[in-house]
Amino acid sequence: MKKTLSVVIVNYNVRYYLEQCLRSIKASRLNRAIEVFVVDNHSADGSLEYIRPKFPDVIFIANEDNPGFSKANNQAIRQATGDYILLLNPDTVVGEDTLESVCCFMDEHPDAGGIGVRMIDGHGNFLPESKRGFPSPWNSFCKMFGLSKVFPSSPFFAKYHLRYLDENEIHKVDVLAGAFMLLRMNVLKEIGLLDEAFFMYGEDIDLSYRITKAGYCNYYLPESIIHYKGESTRKDLRYVKIFYEAMLIFFRKHYPHYGWYYRYLIRFSICLAGGVSAINQLLFFWKNKKEREHLFENKGKSSDDITFSTNEKSYQEIISEMNISENKKKRYWIYHPEINLAIASNEVLINQVKNGFIGK
């Protein structure tokens, strides 16, 4: 009998991205039973009212506050009945064969505790967090101070993002990304669920670490999905602070033997990197604000953008074309004519795409 799958999605104020994600799951060619949970962390955009009627088979959990990513996932995992648990971000798109492919790999590899995949952004760029090493003090130092970028092919300097490993091949890796994390339920029962000390960020690193400590392997598969990266979280200064605080929690939990002096050095490095990231985020949002204003003036779609219609191409085909495209600066729209909705990075168009949207 085929192993069963439970998909867990934590949503916060991204109802249109969530709808697209659920549509891609619904289109999956699965040869096994599946159940889908959506845990809503008190969204203010009417996510539940919008999504619930459209997906009656989905199991919804409505929180009256925002308890964080880890706790929300655990709420659904405790109710799940699947042999495998897939933690999936709402701002992702999976191909029709993706879920069955990763589950089959898990079926055939009993040593696999977790599986991650090759993620691309809304422009078709490979996301380096798809495969990572543990953030040991040395790996973190190399990342914070740019050594991993200077020596991307070096196993000594570039272990944080494992840049020296071919992104198009299967590898055993240290860390799986929480945006797409397939887990074996029996392993979760053995090692415990997500650590709720992590409000957001770091929980995937911690869980990956515990999987390997229990003697299982984490695998990276070159099965591509779209991850719009950041649509499901507010990238403001508060979240930058949460990210670096999560790294401190991880260090205190798993590297206590480095002593107080080393922890202060790491704290200084993290604070420094956090400051730089905060400045970069402000510059990023200022630039994107100007871009969004420009796009709004042009009804949301630039003449350089490329649009795919789900009436003409499958999700698998869309992802494949984004992969092979040599121009990684173009923005790709996925247009759903049956609901008059189009989605791209940082932009959603609804009820205004009937006239002439499909062109390039």
C-alpha positions in Angstrom: 0.0 0.0 0.0 1.3 3.4 -1.0 2.5 5.8 1.8 0.1 8.7 2.3 0.9 12.4 2.3 -0.2 15.3 4.5 0.5 18.8 3.2 0.7 21.6 5.7 0.6 25.3 4.6 0.9 28.2 7.1 -0.8 31.3 5.6 -0.5 34.9 6.6 -2.1 37.6 4.4 -1.3 36.1 1.0 -4.7 34.7 -0.1 -4.0 35.0 -3.8 -0.6 33.2 -3.6 -2.2 30.6 -1.4 -5.0 30.1 -3.9 -2.4 29.5 -6.7 -0.5 27.1 -4.5 -3.6 25.1 -3.7 -4.5 25.0 -7.4 -1.1 23.6 -8.2 -1.5 20.9 -5.5 -5.0 20.1 -6.8 -3.5 19.6 -10.3 -0.9 17.1 -9.0 -0.8 13.6 -10.4 -0.6 11.6 -7.2 -0.9 7.9 -6.9 -1.5 8.0 -3.2 -4.0 9.5 -0.7 -3.4 13.2 0.2 -4.8 15.6 2.8 -4.1 19.3 2.8 -4.1 21.6 5.9 -4.1 25.4 5.8 -3.3 27.0 9.1 -4.1 30.7 9.0 -2.2 32.9 11.5 -4.9 35.5 11.9 -4.7 37.1 8.4 -6.2 40.5 8.0 -6.8 40.1 4.2 -9.9 37.9 4.5 -7.9 34.8 3.5 -10.2 32.3 5.2 -13.4 33.8 3.8 -11.9 33.9 0.3 -10.3 30.5 0.2 -12.6 28.2 2.2 -15.5 28.1 -0.3 -13.1 27.4 -3.2 -11.4 24.4 -1.6 -13.9 22.4 0.5 -11.6 19.4 0.8 -8.9 21.4 2.6 -8.7 21.2 6.4 -8.6 24.8 7.8 -7.2 25.8 11.2 -8.0 29.4 12.1 -5.8 31.0 14.8 -7.1 34.0 16.7 -3.6 35.4 16.8 -0.2 34.9 15.1 1.6 32.2 17.2 4.5 31.9 14.7 5.5 29.5 12.0 6.7 26.6 14.1 3.6 26.5 16.4 1.2 26.8 13.4 2.9 23.9 11.6 2.8 21.8 14.7 -0.9 22.4 15.1 -1.6 20.7 11.8 1.1 18.0 12.1 -0.6 16.8 15.3 -3.9 16.3 13.4 -2.3 14.9 10.3 -2.7 11.2 9.4 -0.1 11.0 6.5 3.0 8.8 6.5 4.8 11.8 5.0 4.4 15.4 6.0 5.1 18.2 3.5 5.7 21.7 5.0 5.0 24.0 2.1 4.9 27.8 1.9 1.8 29.5 0.4 3.9 31.5 -2.0 5.0 28.4 -3.9 3.9 26.6 -7.1 4.6 22.9 -7.6 4.5 20.9 -10.8 2.0 18.2 -11.5 4.6 15.5 -11.0 6.5 17.0 -8.1 4.7 15.6 -5.1 4.6 12.0 -6.4 8.3 12.2 -7.4 9.5 13.3 -4.0 7.3 10.8 -2.2 8.6 8.0 -4.5 12.1 9.0 -3.6 11.2 8.8 0.1 9.6 5.4 -0.5 12.8 4.1 -2.0 15.2 5.6 0.5 14.4 4.5 4.0 17.4 6.4 5.3 15.7 9.7 4.2 14.4 11.7 7.1 13.7 14.8 5.0 13.7 15.9 1.4 14.1 19.4 -0.1 13.9 20.5 -3.8 15.4 23.0 -6.3 13.6 26.3 -5.8 13.5 29.1 -8.3 12.1 32.7 -7.8 9.6 34.5 -9.9 12.3 35.3 -12.5 13.6 31.8 -12.9 16.7 32.3 -10.7 17.9 29.4 -8.6 17.5 30.1 -4.9 20.7 29.1 -3.1 18.9 28.3 0.2 17.5 25.2 -1.6 20.6 23.4 -0.3 22.6 24.5 2.7 25.1 23.4 5.2 24.7 23.8 9.0 25.4 27.3 10.2 28.4 26.3 12.2 30.5 29.2 13.5 33.0 28.8 10.6 30.3 28.5 7.9 28.4 31.5 9.3 31.6 33.5 9.4 32.3 32.7 5.8 28.8 33.7 4.8 28.6 36.9 6.9 32.0 38.2 5.6 31.6 37.2 2.0 34.2 34.4 1.8 31.6 32.0 0.4 30.9 34.3 -2.5 34.6 34.9 -3.2 35.3 31.2 -3.2 32.0 29.6 -4.4 33.7 26.4 -5.5 35.5 25.7 -2.3 34.1 23.1 0.2 36.1 24.9 2.9 34.7 28.4 2.4 31.3 27.8 0.7 29.6 25.3 2.9 26.8 27.6 4.0 25.0 27.3 0.7 26.9 24.3 -0.6 27.7 26.3 -3.8 30.2 23.7 -5.0 27.4 21.0 -5.3 25.7 20.8 -8.7 22.2 22.2 -8.3 20.9 19.8 -11.0 22.0 16.6 -9.2 20.8 14.7 -6.2 22.8 15.3 -3.0 22.8 14.5 0.7 22.7 17.9 2.4 22.6 19.3 5.9 19.7 21.7 5.9 16.3 21.6 4.2 14.4 24.8 3.4 11.2 25.3 5.3 9.5 26.5 2.1 9.4 22.9 0.9 10.3 20.2 3.5 9.1 16.6 3.0 9.4 14.7 6.3 8.8 11.2 7.5 6.1 11.1 10.2 7.9 8.3 12.1 11.0 10.4 12.3 9.1 13.4 13.6 7.6 11.1 16.3 11.1 10.1 17.2 12.9 13.5 17.3 9.9 15.8 18.1 8.1 18.4 16.1 9.3 21.9 15.2 10.9 23.8 18.1 8.4 26.5 19.0 11.2 28.7 20.5 11.7 29.7 16.9 8.9 32.2 16.0 9.9 32.3 12.4 13.2 31.4 10.7 15.7 28.9 12.0 13.2 26.2 12.7 14.0 24.4 9.5 17.8 24.5 10.4 17.0 23.2 13.9 14.8 20.4 12.6 17.3 19.4 9.9 20.0 19.2 12.5 18.0 16.9 14.7 17.1 14.7 11.7 20.8 14.1 11.0 21.7 13.7 14.7 19.1 10.9 14.9 21.0 9.0 12.1 18.8 9.9 9.1 19.8 11.8 5.9 18.5 15.0 4.4 18.3 14.8 0.6 18.3 17.6 -2.0 16.4 16.7 -5.3 16.7 18.8 -8.5 12.9 18.8 -8.8 12.1 22.4 -9.5 9.3 24.5 -7.9 8.6 28.2 -7.8 9.1 30.0 -4.5 8.3 33.7 -4.7 10.4 34.1 -1.6 9.1 36.6 0.8 5.5 37.0 -0.3 4.4 35.0 2.8 6.4 37.1 5.3 6.8 40.9 5.8 10.4 41.7 5.1 10.5 44.6 7.5 13.0 45.5 10.2 11.1 43.4 12.8 11.5 40.3 10.7 15.2 40.9 10.1 15.6 41.1 13.9 13.6 37.8 14.3 15.9 36.1 11.8 19.1 36.9 13.5 17.6 36.2 16.9 16.7 32.8 15.6 20.3 32.2 14.7 21.3 33.0 18.3 18.7 30.5 19.6 20.2 27.9 17.3 23.8 28.6 18.5 22.8 28.5 22.1 21.0 25.2 21.6 23.5 23.3 19.5 26.9 25.0 20.0 27.1 25.7 23.7 30.6 24.4 24.0 32.1 27.4 22.2 31.9 29.5 25.4 30.7 32.9 26.3 33.4 34.7 24.4 32.7 33.0 21.1 28.9 33.6 21.6 29.6 37.3 22.0 31.7 37.2 18.8 28.8 35.5 17.0 26.3 38.0 18.5 28.4 40.9 17.3 28.7 39.4 13.8 25.0 38.7 13.6 24.1 42.2 14.8 26.5 43.6 12.2 25.0 41.5 9.4 21.5 42.4 10.7 22.3 46.1 10.4 23.5 45.6 6.8 20.5 43.5 6.0 18.2 46.1 7.4 19.7 48.8 5.2 19.5 46.5 2.2 15.8 45.8 2.9 15.0 49.5 3.0 16.8 50.1 -0.3 15.1 47.0 -1.7 11.6 48.2 -0.7 12.3 51.7 -2.0 13.3 50.4 -5.3 10.4 47.9 -5.5 8.0 50.7 -4.5 9.1 52.7 -7.5 8.8 49.6 -9.7 5.3 48.9 -8.4 4.2 52.4 -9.0 5.6 52.2 -12.6 3.8 48.9 -13.1 0.6 50.3 -11.8 0.7 53.1 -14.3 1.1 50.4 -17.0 -1.8 48.3 -15.6 0.6 46.1 -13.7 2.4 44.5 -16.6 5.6 45.6 -18.2 6.2 45.1 -22.0 9.2 42.9 -21.1 7.2 40.5 -18.9 6.3 37.0 -20.0 2.9 35.6 -19.3 1.8 31.9 -19.1 -1.8 30.9 -19.1 -2.8 27.8 -17.1 -5.3 27.1 -20.0 -2.4 26.7 -22.3 0.4 25.3 -20.2 0.7 23.0 -17.2 2.4 24.1 -14.0 5.2 21.7 -14.9 5.7 23.3 -18.3 5.6 26.8 -16.9 8.3 25.9 -14.3 10.4 24.2 -17.0 10.3 27.2 -19.3 11.3 29.5 -16.5 14.2 27.2 -15.8 15.6 27.1 -19.3 15.2 30.8 -20.0 18.5 32.5 -20.3 17.1 35.9 -19.4 16.7 35.8 -15.6 15.7 39.5 -15.3 12.3 39.1 -16.9 9.3 38.8 -14.7 7.0 35.9 -15.3 3.2 36.0 -14.7 1.0 33.0 -14.2 -2.5 33.8 -15.5 -5.5 31.9 -14.3 -8.3 32.8 -16.8 -11.0 30.8 -15.0 -10.7 33.1 -12.0 -9.3 36.2 -13.8 -6.2 36.3 -11.6 -2.6 36.8 -12.6 0.4 36.5 -10.2 4.1 37.4 -10.4 6.8 38.4 -8.0 5.6 41.3 -5.7 2.4 41.7 -7.8 -1.1 40.3 -8.1 -3.7 41.5 -10.6 -7.3 40.6 -10.2 -10.4 41.5 -12.2 -8.5 43.6 -14.6 -6.7 41.1 -16.9 -9.4 40.2 -19.4 -8.5 42.7 -22.0 -5.2 42.1 -23.7 -3.3 40.7 -20.7 -2.0 37.7 -22.6 0.5 39.0 -25.1 4.1 38.4 -24.4 
